[in-house]
Amino acid sequence: MPERTRGVRSQVMMSPGPVRNRAQRRKDTLSRLTQDRDAWVATSSANGRPALVPLWFLWDRGTLLMCTRRDTVTARNLTPRGEAVVTVGPATDVVHLSGTAEVVECDALAADSARAFSAKLGWDPRDGAQCVFLRITPHTVKAWREENEQPGRLLMRGGQWLD
């Protein structure tokens, strides 16, 4: 490796910031869930074939509310399995959720949830018959920024916040 490249690499590998306590991590996590809109959603088929897709989301009543076409792999995987893993944020500020997922027909979604989804994302999926909402209720939430925050990253277990 040339000397110049090694110098650049060492500048990128800076020391991590201070470790946040659980209360601060929860506050930061809820802020990210409220403000962000992009998430990576992982599901698997009945035979274990994985799928990973980006979806927009709304943090609604302690759940993630997303939307996709009813014929997508993600929607099909959620029907028999009922489980999803979701990651929000960049690699240096991760919120990682595991939860129970359900498919909600557009006409069955509460009107205030649908309005909030549309207001945040600028899109009303109820206009198209081919869409369904996905509601993911987290049972586990973890959050960390750098390696020094790996210990203590668990914020929710069994659907209950740990503070």
N, C-alpha and C positions, 0 to 999 in steps of 0.2 A: 504494500500500500504506500503510495507516495506520501512524503512528509506533509505536504499541503493538505491532503485529504484527511490525514489523521488529526491535524489541528482543527479543522472544521468539525469533524466528528466529536472531538472532545468538548467543543463549545456547545453542541446540541445536547450532550448528556450532562445537563446541569443537575445540581442537587435538588431534591424535592422540597416543597414548602412545608410548613408546620402541619402536623397531624390535627385534623379537626376532631372535636369531641362528637359524641353521638347526636346531641341536640343540634349542633351546627350542621352536621351532615344531613339530618332529617330536614331542617329548614332549607338547605341548599337543594336537596332532592325534590322537595315539594315545589320550590321555585322553578327548577328545571322542568318538572312535569307540567307545571302551569304555563310556562312561557315557550318551551320548545314546541316544534310541530312535527319533526321527523323522528321516526323510530325504525329500528330493524326488528322484524318479527320472525321468529323461528318456530316452525311447526314440523310435525312429521306425520307421514301417512300411517294407515293401519299396519302396513308391513315394515314401518320404520324408515322409509325414505325421507330424508330431511329436505326442508325448503326454507329459504331465507329471503325475505323481501322487505323493501322499505315501504312504510305506510305513514301517512299523516295521522295525527292523533289529537284528541282532546282529553284532558284529565277531567273527568266528570263523575262527581259523587264517589270519589275514592276508587274509581276504575279508569282504565284506558278505553276510550271509545274511538274506533277506527271504522273505515269503510272500504269495501272492495267489491268487485263484481262477484256474483254468486257462483260463477263457474271457475274461479281461480283455484289454484292448488291450495292456497292458504285457507280459503273458505271451506273447501272440501275436507282438508285435514282437520279442521276444528270440529266438524260434525261428529265423527266417531271418537276422536281422541279427547276433545275438550280441554286441551292443555296448550299453552304457548309460553315461549320465552321471549322477552322484549328487552332491547338495549336502547337507551337514549343517551345522547351526548357523545363528545369526542373521546378518544382513547385515554386522554388525561383528565377526564371528569365524567366517569361512567355511572349511570344508573341502570341497574340490571334487575329485571323483574321476572319472576316465574308466577304463572297464575292459571286460573280456570277461565276458559274462554267459552263464550256462547255466541251463536249467530242470532241477530235480532233483525227481523224484517223491518223495512223502512216504515211501514204503517203501524208497527207495534212500538216504535221508539217514542218515549215521552217527548211531547212538543218542545218543552224547554231545553231538553238535551239536543234535539235536532237544531233548534235555533242557535244554541251556543256553538255547536259544531260548525254550522254555516258561517256564523259571525267570525270565528277564529280563523277558519281556513278559506273563506271566500268561495265556498262550493256547497251546494245543497244536493246531496246524493238522492234525495227523495224524488227528484225530477225524473230519474231513470229507473225503470222497472228491473233492470239487470243487477242492481246493487243491493247489498245487505250490509248492515252494521255488524261489527265485531265488538263485543264488550269483554274486556279482560279484567278479571278481579284478581289482584295480586295476593298471593299467599306468602311470597318471599320477596324482599327488596334488599338489594345490596348497593352500596355506593362507595366509590373510591376515586382518588385522583392519581396518586403515584404508588409505587411499591410500598412506601412507608405507611400507607393507609390500608393495606391488605388486612392486617389484624383489625378487628372491630368493624369490618365493612358491612356486617349483617345488621340491618335496621328493622326488618319485619320478618316475623316467623309465624306461620300458621294464621296469617291474615291480621296479626296484631303488631302494632308498632312496639318496639322494645324500649321505650322510655317511659 
